[in-house]
């Protein structure tokens, strides 16, 4: 049984790899094989599961935030501010 567990873990992506794929996983942009590997990893890895859940909550919160429309002259004022900053 121990050997089987070790073999299973060796085939799973490590935490760094899963964390690198977390945005694509949340956005459902992984291919089926990569998605299965991440799901399998999350079944036993508490820290990665916590990270994924926190990212999902953050994305939900950001998506629920009302969108603000900037003033019509915003771009020009920003460009002017950057020009002034570069020349000073």
SULPEGI-V454515 format. One record per pair of residues at least 4 apart in sequence whose C-alpha atoms are under 6 Angstrom apart, sorted by the first residue. I is the first residue (numbers start at 1). J is the second residue. If there is no record, write none. Layout:
i | j
I | J
I | J
//
This chain:
i | j
13 | 17
15 | 19
24 | 28
24 | 29
24 | 30
25 | 30
30 | 34
30 | 35
42 | 49
//
